[in-house]
Amino acid sequence: MITPTELELRHYGHADAYTIREFLLDIHDEVYADSDDPLAGRDAFAGFVDHWSANKKFACVLTYDGEQPVGCAYGAPLSPVTTWWTKVAPPLPETFVTETGTRTFALSELMIQTPWRGTGGGTAHPR
């Protein structure tokens, strides 16, 4: 297991999406390398990254060990026309699922590459 010297969090937003896109895809490839889920492929995941990062309020944190990306977490606020809640069973009250575009920040992904799992990469916080 790798023991990081010091994990660093770097924050990114919508304007940075193109810059960090390949990092997100590469992290995803490593994390889901053994998955047989059809949505786990790079092309399918790229669509999810592009969807979420198109939101002007998209937020992403990449965790680094030196210059090596360790993992990431990203998401964005749910829009008023979201279908996020439609598959929840039993159905939730309308007052709970009505989104405004600012009410709920949806964490879409949290991924830590295998060598850094258990080292604090998914729970790191700014110092």
C-alpha positions as CSV (number, residue, x, y, z in Angstrom):
1,M,0.0,0.0,0.0
2,I,1.2,3.5,-0.8
3,T,1.6,5.8,2.2
4,P,1.1,9.4,0.9
5,T,3.5,12.0,2.1
6,E,0.7,14.6,2.2
7,L,-2.5,14.7,0.3
8,E,-3.5,18.0,-1.2
9,L,-7.0,19.0,-2.3
10,R,-7.4,21.1,-5.4
11,H,-10.7,22.7,-6.2
12,Y,-12.1,23.1,-9.7
13,G,-15.3,24.5,-11.2
14,H,-17.2,24.6,-14.5
15,A,-14.5,26.8,-16.2
16,D,-11.9,24.1,-15.4
17,A,-13.9,21.2,-16.7
18,Y,-11.9,20.7,-20.0
19,T,-8.6,20.9,-18.0
20,I,-9.5,18.2,-15.6
21,R,-11.6,16.0,-17.8
22,E,-8.9,13.5,-18.7
23,F,-7.9,13.2,-15.0
24,L,-11.5,12.3,-14.1
25,L,-11.7,9.7,-17.0
26,D,-8.3,8.2,-16.0
27,I,-9.3,7.9,-12.4
28,H,-12.6,6.3,-13.4
29,D,-10.8,3.8,-15.7
30,E,-8.6,2.6,-12.8
31,V,-11.5,2.4,-10.3
32,Y,-13.9,0.6,-12.6
33,A,-11.3,-1.5,-14.5
34,D,-12.8,-4.8,-13.4
35,S,-16.5,-3.8,-13.7
36,D,-18.8,-5.5,-16.2
37,D,-21.4,-2.7,-15.8
38,P,-22.1,-1.3,-19.3
39,L,-22.2,2.2,-17.8
40,A,-18.6,1.7,-16.4
41,G,-16.9,2.2,-19.7
42,R,-14.9,5.3,-20.5
43,D,-17.2,6.6,-23.2
44,A,-20.3,6.2,-21.1
45,F,-18.6,7.9,-18.1
46,A,-17.4,10.7,-20.4
47,G,-21.0,11.5,-21.0
48,F,-21.7,11.8,-17.3
49,V,-18.6,14.0,-16.8
50,D,-19.7,16.3,-19.6
51,H,-23.3,16.4,-18.3
52,W,-22.3,17.4,-14.8
53,S,-19.5,19.7,-15.7
54,A,-21.8,21.7,-18.1
55,N,-23.6,23.0,-15.0
56,K,-22.3,26.5,-14.3
57,K,-22.2,25.5,-10.5
58,F,-20.3,22.3,-11.1
59,A,-17.7,21.7,-8.4
60,C,-14.9,19.2,-8.3
61,V,-12.2,18.4,-5.8
62,L,-9.2,16.3,-7.0
63,T,-7.0,14.8,-4.3
64,Y,-3.3,14.7,-5.1
65,D,-0.3,12.9,-3.7
66,G,2.5,15.2,-5.0
67,E,1.5,15.6,-8.6
68,Q,-0.3,12.3,-8.9
69,P,-4.1,12.4,-8.9
70,V,-5.4,10.1,-6.2
71,G,-9.1,10.5,-6.5
72,C,-11.9,12.9,-7.0
73,A,-15.4,14.0,-5.9
74,Y,-17.7,16.1,-8.0
75,G,-21.2,17.2,-8.5
76,A,-23.5,20.1,-9.0
77,P,-26.9,21.5,-7.8
78,L,-29.9,19.7,-9.0
79,S,-31.9,21.7,-11.6
80,P,-35.7,22.3,-11.2
81,V,-36.3,19.7,-14.0
82,T,-34.2,16.9,-12.4
83,T,-35.3,13.3,-12.5
84,W,-32.9,12.5,-9.6
85,W,-35.7,11.5,-7.3
86,T,-38.0,9.6,-9.7
87,K,-36.6,6.1,-8.9
88,V,-36.7,6.5,-5.1
89,A,-39.2,4.0,-3.6
90,P,-41.5,4.6,-2.0
91,P,-42.1,7.9,-3.7
92,L,-41.2,11.0,-1.7
93,P,-43.5,13.9,-1.0
94,E,-43.6,16.6,-3.7
95,T,-42.5,19.1,-1.2
96,F,-39.3,17.1,-0.6
97,V,-38.4,16.5,-4.3
98,T,-39.1,20.0,-5.7
99,E,-35.8,21.4,-6.7
100,T,-34.9,25.1,-7.2
101,G,-31.5,24.8,-8.7
102,T,-29.8,25.7,-5.4
103,R,-31.6,23.5,-2.8
104,T,-29.7,20.2,-3.3
105,F,-26.1,19.7,-4.2
106,A,-25.8,16.3,-5.8
107,L,-22.5,14.4,-5.2
108,S,-22.3,12.5,-8.4
109,E,-19.0,10.7,-7.9
110,L,-16.5,9.9,-5.2
111,M,-13.6,7.8,-6.5
112,I,-10.3,6.8,-5.0
113,Q,-7.7,4.9,-7.0
114,T,-6.8,1.5,-5.5
115,P,-3.3,2.2,-4.3
116,W,-4.6,5.1,-2.1
117,R,-7.7,3.5,-0.7
118,G,-7.5,3.5,3.1
119,T,-5.0,6.4,3.2
120,G,-7.6,9.2,3.8
121,G,-8.0,10.3,0.2
122,G,-11.8,10.1,0.4
123,T,-12.0,11.9,3.7
124,A,-9.2,14.5,3.3
125,H,-10.0,18.0,4.2
126,P,-8.2,21.4,3.8
127,R,-5.6,22.1,6.4
